[in-house]
Amino acid sequence: MVAFRNHRPAPLAALAMNRRRMLALGGLAAGTGALAACGSNTGRGSGDGVNLSQWYHQYGEAGTQQAAEKYAAAYEDAHVSINWIPGDYDTALSSGLLAEKEGDYPDVFEGHLNRAMVESGQVVPLDDILTDVLDDYTADDLARNTIDGKVYGVRMIDDPQFLYYRPSLLDAAGVTPPTTFDELMAAAADLTTGDVKGLFLGNDDSATKLFQPIVFSAGQTLLTEDNRIGFDKDTVIAGALQVKELHDSSSLLVGAPTEAWDPSSIIQELCAIQWCGLWALPQIAEAHGDDIAVIPFPAFGTGTPTVFNGGWDTFVNAASANVDEAKAFVKWLWVDHEEFILDWNLSYGFHIPPRLSMRGGAEQLQTGPAAEAVRISEEYGWAENPNWTPTMETAVDDMMTNIVLEGNDPSAEFDNAVATIQGELDGIFG
């Protein structure tokens, strides 16, 4: 779902500020900005004096806030208020999790897990409310919410990200859908005209968001299972230099009115191909009808295509005065209540329901580009690693920015990034 806030890409992802990357909470030392929240006390449950505050970032799709309020109002075992956070959700959440007064902090909140949240005691394990349904989630969705064998988050939505394109524009230019990054650069050049750019990857992060596709395309990973660096220098530098070549061309849309999470650029025909997420498909289809298709992000070198499977998870604040009641509410809403889970995933943009047993009933995702989006997310998808810290992500973001946009020495930039990452790993794991 679309977030109106200071936006960073999810790894590519996730997280400067982005919508689908891990939250840069990092112990919350930097999160002392003023809290900006829109309170909506619409939960009218009959709980005996138990008040719970549930926090969401500000989704962009019409009806999302009203839906969240509807779910809260239906809960009978506590009074649940919805805080709909506009702007920079990460900073607001960081401040909220530091608050000590009940009512100033969230009891339940959405976000993305990283190890700092666990080690600083911000979240509680939720294994007990997931016991009966653990095998109903994908391995990736469990892994992204698991630290040291304990599950801390409940998956709400799965949001694969890929490339949208207009088949009519490619046909007119004699371009076939690209399967490699070289082909993507060539297609972007051939599709660029006086009024339309060939490709839109984002305004603020189109260099940094490509680091992880480079890694996963090569069959490598961010961190190995024993938490060692999982990518090599030659692969990353080769990919970064290809990205620099694209950025040095004139076929990339920059300075678009909105970021890539918003489909406005392809809808308004500012570009022929745009990186965006499944959530935007209904809007794009409304604008272009059947003249829309999706492909995974093309392979670097001799690698394979990739799809980042983003999404959102729900957590319980360990500092809540009502932890047990908050866990009961999370179980009721995001584990037991199939009607609300499907409504949240399919009625406000498209998302893949995280529960495998519910996907068969998601008729909206079984034909056309939506079905293809689900297929490629399953074939080529990858997810966040909660041990990949915000400091590590900043290190590779800086590396990509310095190579791609500043023209710095790739070898030196890689070595600097790896030194920072290894320092983090040594500090965490010894």
N, C-alpha and C positions, 0 to 999 in steps of 0.2 A: 504494500500500500504506500501511497505517496506521502512523504513527509515534507511539510513546509518549514524548513529550518536551514541553518548553515549546513551545507551538504558536503559530505565526503563520500566516496564510493565504498561499498562494502568491499572486503578485501578484494580485492582489487582494491577490495572489499574492504572492508569493512573498513575501517573506520576511518589532514585537516579535519572538518567534521563531515561525516558521511552517513548515509542512511543505512547501509547494509553492511557495516563492518562491526567488529567487536567494539563495545563501548570503551572509550578511553578513560576508564575510571581510575586505573592505576593507583589504588589506595586513596583516591579522592583528594590528594594533596593540592591538586590544581583546581579543584571544583568548588571554588568559594564565591562564584558569581551570584548575583541576585537571583532569587527564584522567581520564575515567570510561569504562573499556572492559572488556568481558568477552572475554577472549582464549579462543580455541577452536582449539587446534593440531591440527586434524583433516586438514589437507592432508598426504597421505602420498606425494607424488610421488617420483620417482626422480632428481630433479635433483641434479647433483654439487655439493652444498654450497650451492646457491642457495636462500635463504630469502626469501619474499615475504609481506608482511602486507597483507591486503585488509580495508578498513573499510566497514561498513554502519551506517546508523542502525538503531535497533531497530524493525523492522516489527511490526505488531500481529497480522497474520494467522498462524494456527497453521501450523507447518511451514516458515516462511520461513527461519529460522536453519538448520534441518536441511538445507534445500535448498542454501543457500549452502555449507554444509560438504560436502555431497555433490559439488557441482561442484569444489570445491577438491581434494577427495580424488582425483578422477578425473584431475587434471592430473599428467602424468608428468615434466615438464621442470623442475620446481622444487618445493620444499616450500612450500605456501601455507597460512598460518594466517589464520583469520577472527577479526576483532575486531568484536563486535556491541555497538554503543555505545548504552547506555540514556540517557534524559534528554536533556539539551541537547547534541545532536549538533554543532551549529554551533560552540559554544565548545570542545568536545572536539577537533573537527577543526582548529580554529584553533591550538590548543596543539600538536597532533600535527604539523602542518606546520611548526612552528617548531623541533621537536626535531631534534637533530643526531645522536643515537646510533641506530644501526641497531637496529631492534626497537621503538623508541619512536615511530617515525613510520610512517604508511602508505606502502607502495609504490604501492598501487592504492586509490582511494577513490571513493565515490559522492558526488555533490553537484550543484551548478548553477553554470554558468560566469558570472563577471563579469570585467570588464577588469582589475580590481586583481589578480586571480590571475595574469594573464598578465604584467602590467607589473612585478609583484614577483617573477617567475620561479618561481612555485610549480608550474606545470604545463608539460608538454611537448606539442608538436604531435603529432597522431596521423594526419596525412594519409597517411603511408606504409602504415599497416595498414588504411586505409579505401579505398584507391585503387580496388579492384575492385568496391566496393559503394556508392559515393557516390550513384549514381542510384537506389538501393534505399531511400533515406530520404526523408521528406517535406522540402520546402523549409524548413518551420518548424523541424524537428529539426536540420537542418544549420545554419540561421541562428543558433539559440540556442547553438550550440557553436563558432561561428566568430568570431574576432577578427582583423581586418586580413588576411583571406584565408586564415588557417590554422585548421584544425579541431582543437580541443583535447579534445573529449569524444565518447564513444560512447554513443548513446542506448540505455538498457536497457528502459524502459517508457514508454508514453504514458498519461497519466491525465487524461482530460477530467473537468471538474467542472460540475455542472448542478443543477437542482432535481428532487428526487424528490417525488411526491405520491401520495396514495391516491385513485383515481378514485371509490370508493364514498363517501368523505367529501365530495368536491366535488359529486357527483350529489345527495347528500342535502341539501346546502345550496343547490342551484341555482346552482352556480358553474362556469363554464367555465374551462379552463386559461388562465392569463393570458399575454398576448403583449406587454403593455407594463407599465412599472413602476407606472403608475396602477392598472391592473387587478390587479397583484400586491398593492398596498396594500389595494384593495377586497376582494380574495379573502381576504387574511389576516384582515381584520376580520370578514367573514362566516363564516369557519371557526373563529373563536375562540369557545370555550365556557368553562364553568366549569372544565373539566378539561383542555382542549386549547387550545394557542395555535395561531394560524393559520400562523406562519412561524418557522423557526429558521435563522439565518444564521451563528451562532457567538457564543460568549460574549465572547471577548477582542478580536475584530477585525471585528465585523459592521458597524462604521462605516467602518473603513479599507479593508476589502476591496472596497468598492464603487466606489472611485475609478476603477480601470481598466475595469470594465464601463461606467461613464459615458463614458469616453473612446472606447473601441472601439465602443460602440453608436452613437456619433455619426459613425462612419466616420473618426475621427481616430486618432492613435497617440501613444505616449509620446515617441519621437524619430523624426524624419524620417530618410531615407536619408543625408542629409548632416549628421546629428547636430545638428539644431536641435529646439527644443521643438515637439512635434507636436499640441498641444491648445490650445484657446482659453478665455478667461476666462468668457465667457457660458455656454458649454456646461458647464463644470465647476461653476460656482456654481449653475446651475439644477438640475443633478443632485444636488449636495450638499444643497440645500434640500429636495428630494424625499426624500432619505435621512433628513434631520432630521425631516421630517413622519412618516415611518414610525417612527422611534425615539421620537417623542413620543406615538405611539399605544400602545394596550394590547394589540396583537395580535402583538407580537414576543416570542418565547421568549428569556429571558435567565436566566442562572444555571442552565443545564442541567447535569446530572451530568458530562457529557463534552463535548468540543469537537465542532464540526461535521464534522470528518474522520471521526468515529466515528458510525455510523448508529443508535446506541442511542436517540436521542430519537424518531425516527420509528418505530423498532421498538417502543418502549415506549408509543407513542401519546401522547407529550408534545406533539407538533405534527402538523399536517396536511401541511405542506410543509417540506422540509429541503434546504438546500444541502449537497451531499456529492459524492463522486467515484465513478467507475465501479467502483473496487476494492470498494465496499461492496455492490454489487448482489446477490451470492449470499446474503449475510446478510439483506438486506431481503426478498428473495424467499422465503427460508426461513421468515421470520416472517409474511409477508402473502400469499404465493402469487401469484396473478395480479392481486391488487389493488394494483398498483404501476405507475407510469409515470414517464417523465422528460420534461422540457422544458428548452430553453436558458434562460439568465437573460434575463428580459424586457427589451424595449427601453426606453431612456429617451427621452422626448419623441417625436420623429418618427424615431428611429434604428432600428436592427435589433437582434435578440437577439444575445447573445454566449455563448461557451463558452470558459472558460480551459482550454487543453490543457497541463496540468502533466505531471510525470513526473520521472524520475531519469536521470542520466548518470554514466558512469565516466571517471575521469581517472587519469593517471600522475603521481606526484609527481616534480618535476624534481630534488629533493634526494635521491632514492633512490640507493643505491649500486648498484642493479641496474636501471637504466632500460630497457635493451634487453630484459632478461628480463621486466620488468613489462609492457612493450608486447606482448611475445609472448604472455603470459598473457591480457591483455585481448583480443587478437585471437582467441585460441583460444576464449575463453568467450563474448564478446559480439559477435563477428563471424562466426566459423566454425561454432559449435556450435548448430545450429538446434534440436536436441532440448532443450537447456538453456534457450535463449531462450524457446521456447514454453512450457516448464514454468514458468518464472519469471513469465510473463505471464498464464497461464491456470489454474494449479493452486492459487493462493493469493489468492483474490479475482480479479476480472477487470481486465485491463489490455489496451490495444491494442498488439500487437507493433509495434515501431518499423520493422521491415523490411517494406516493402510486399509483397515476394514471399511473406511468411509469413502475411499477413492472410487470404488465401483459405482457408487450412487451419484458421483459428480458428473452428471450428464453434460454440463457445459464444457467439460474438458475432454470429451470423447470424440470430437470431430474437428476437422480443419486445423488451423494454426495452433489452437489450444492443445489438441492431441499431440501434434508434433512437438510442441514445447515440453509437454510431459515426457515424451519419449526421449528427447535429447537430454533432458535433465537427468533421466535415469541412466542413460548410456555414458554421458560425458561429465556428469556433475561431480562437484567437490564442495566441501564445506569448511567452515572455520575450525581452527584448532584452538581450544581455550588456553593452551600453554603458550601460544604465540601472543606475546604481550604487546600493549600499545607502544612501548619503547622499541620493540623489534620492528613493528610496522612503521614507525616514524623513521627508523634507520633506513629501511629500504625505500620508503617514499622519498627521503632526501637524496638517496643514491640515484633513483630514477630521474628526479627533477634536475639534479646536477649534471647527469649525463645527457639527458634528452633536451632539456631547455637551456642549460648553461654551457654545454659543450665541454665539461670537465673530463679529466682523464678517467676512462671507465675502470681501469685496473685499480687505481688508487681509491676511487669511490666505492668499489666493491669491497676492497680490503677494510675500509673504514666501517662500512655497514656490518660486515661479518664480525669485526672486533666488538662492536656494540652488542650484537646478538649473542656472541659467545660470552661476553661479560654478564648479560642477563641470565643466560643458562647456568653459568657458574654460580651466580648469586642465588638462583632458585634451587638448583639440583646438586650443587657441590661439584 
